[in-house]
Structure formats: C-alpha cells, structure tokens
C-alpha cells in the first residue's frame, strides 16, 4: 500500500478499502472505468483514514518491482533505489499517489478522473513531479 509501512496497519487499511468498495458498489454509475472508480475509492479511503487519525503519511518502500533498470552494478542499483525512495517521500500525498498510479501504468485519463483534475493538468503535474524528482535525486 502507498500509505502504510506496518503490515498490520496495511492489512487494516486494505480491509477498509474493500469494505468501502463493497458498500459503494451500488452507487457505481458506469460513467468511468471500474478501475478508475476503485482507485478513487481506495485513495479517498486511505487519505480520509489518515486525516481522521491525525497521522503523518507513510509510504511504501520503492523496490525492484517498480522499475526495470538496465543491467548495472547491484550496489549502484541499490543506491538508485535508496535515492528514489527518499525523493518520493519528499513529495506531497497527491504527488505520491500520482507517481504510484503512473508506476502502475494507469493512463493519464484515469489518473485525471481519480484525482479530479483535467488530463492536461495531470500532464503538467507529472512533468513538474519528474523535474522535482530529478532535482531531489541529484542533490
């Protein structure tokens, strides 16, 4: 999960998301893809749960499953993972959500619908996020 490192809390959040999906299924109007609707429910559940609890946002560790680096020295790969992981943690909760959806290869159209912004705004924000990550990783 994007917002929890602790496995027990992550499992609780997963159960809450599934429960919210189940409760909300009757209100699914089919105006968006089911996956977009599910992302929106999951994201809203995760963010609202954290706000209710007053906790800071925790992120998932970025690991090999998120990237396909070309063959390189394993110590260099590990250093890249660590720098990228640190850089992603510097982003806002919405920016992290957008990055994780992009890493899951969610189309910009679906990201826009999930976050509630236009596709053009998603493109602009993603370009800014990429630039922010580049700067953070080269520090």
C-alpha distance (Angstrom), angle and dihedral (degrees) to the residues before:
residue distance angle dihedral
X1 . . .
X2 3.74 . .
X3 3.78 97.9 .
X4 3.81 106.5 39.6
X5 3.81 133.6 57.8
X6 3.81 97.9 177.5
X7 3.81 109.6 86.6
X8 3.82 95.5 -142.0
X9 3.79 93.0 50.0
X10 3.80 89.7 43.9
X11 3.82 90.0 53.3
X12 3.82 90.5 48.8
X13 3.79 90.1 50.5
X14 3.80 91.0 48.0
X15 3.80 90.4 52.0
X16 3.81 90.8 48.6
X17 3.80 90.7 50.8
X18 3.82 91.9 49.6
X19 3.81 89.9 47.9
X20 3.82 91.3 50.5
X21 3.80 90.7 48.0
X22 3.80 89.9 51.1
X23 3.82 92.9 47.7
X24 3.79 93.0 45.5
X25 3.80 98.7 44.3
X26 3.79 92.1 93.2
X27 3.80 89.7 59.2
X28 3.82 93.7 52.7
X29 3.80 103.6 118.1
X30 3.79 98.7 -174.6
X31 3.80 92.5 -120.9
X32 3.80 89.5 123.7
X33 3.77 133.2 32.6
X34 3.79 113.0 -80.2
X35 3.82 90.0 -119.7
X36 3.80 91.5 54.4
X37 3.78 90.3 49.5
X38 3.82 90.3 48.7
X39 3.82 92.3 49.4
X40 3.79 90.1 50.8
X41 3.82 92.8 50.0
X42 3.82 91.4 46.3
X43 3.80 94.0 46.7
X44 3.80 93.4 46.3
X45 3.81 91.7 46.9
X46 3.80 92.7 49.6
X47 3.80 94.9 46.2
X48 3.81 95.9 42.8
X49 3.80 91.1 47.7
X50 3.77 91.1 53.0
X51 3.80 92.7 47.3
X52 3.81 91.3 50.2
X53 3.79 90.7 51.4
X54 3.78 93.2 44.0
X55 3.78 91.8 -133.4
X56 3.75 127.3 144.9
X57 3.78 118.8 -107.6
X58 3.79 115.4 -91.4
X59 3.76 121.3 -163.2
X60 3.76 135.1 -150.9
X61 3.75 116.5 -105.7
X62 3.78 110.4 -102.1
X63 3.78 109.3 -124.8
X64 3.79 142.9 168.5
X65 3.81 94.2 -72.4
X66 3.82 89.6 68.5
X67 3.81 97.1 55.3
X68 3.78 142.3 38.8
X69 3.77 104.0 -150.2
X70 3.79 117.1 -176.0
X71 3.78 115.9 -107.0
X72 3.79 107.0 -69.1
X73 3.75 142.0 143.8
X74 3.83 109.4 -56.8
X75 3.82 91.6 -132.5
X76 3.80 88.9 53.6
X77 3.81 89.7 49.5
X78 3.79 91.1 49.9
X79 3.79 90.7 49.6
X80 3.82 90.1 50.3
X81 3.82 91.0 50.1
X82 3.78 91.7 49.7
X83 3.82 93.7 48.4
X84 3.80 92.6 46.3
X85 3.78 92.4 46.5
X86 3.81 90.6 51.5
X87 3.82 91.4 46.4
X88 3.83 93.1 51.0
X89 3.81 89.9 51.0
X90 3.82 88.1 58.8
X91 3.83 91.5 61.6
X92 3.81 125.3 93.2
X93 3.81 118.9 -100.4
X94 3.82 92.3 -101.7
X95 3.82 91.8 47.6
X96 3.82 90.3 50.2
X97 3.80 90.2 49.2
X98 3.80 90.6 50.6
X99 3.82 91.4 48.7
X100 3.80 92.6 49.5
X101 3.81 91.7 48.7
X102 3.81 89.7 49.1
X103 3.82 89.7 49.7
X104 3.81 87.3 52.1
X105 3.83 86.2 54.1
X106 3.80 93.5 -116.4
X107 3.84 108.0 167.5
X108 3.82 117.2 -111.4
X109 3.80 88.9 -116.2
X110 3.81 90.0 60.8
X111 3.81 93.3 42.7
X112 3.82 88.9 52.8
X113 3.79 91.8 50.5
X114 3.80 92.7 46.0
X115 3.80 96.0 48.2
X116 3.79 93.5 37.9
X117 3.81 99.5 -119.6
X118 3.80 135.3 109.0
X119 3.81 123.8 -85.3
X120 3.79 89.7 -115.8
X121 3.79 89.6 53.6
X122 3.83 89.3 51.1
X123 3.82 90.3 52.6
X124 3.81 92.0 48.5
X125 3.82 92.7 46.3
X126 3.81 92.9 46.2
X127 3.81 90.5 51.7
X128 3.81 89.8 49.9
X129 3.81 91.2 46.4
X130 3.82 91.2 50.5
X131 3.80 90.3 50.4
X132 3.81 91.1 46.9
X133 3.81 90.6 50.5
X134 3.83 91.3 48.0
X135 3.81 90.9 52.5
X136 3.79 93.0 45.5
X137 3.80 92.7 48.9
X138 3.80 94.2 50.1
X139 3.80 94.4 51.8
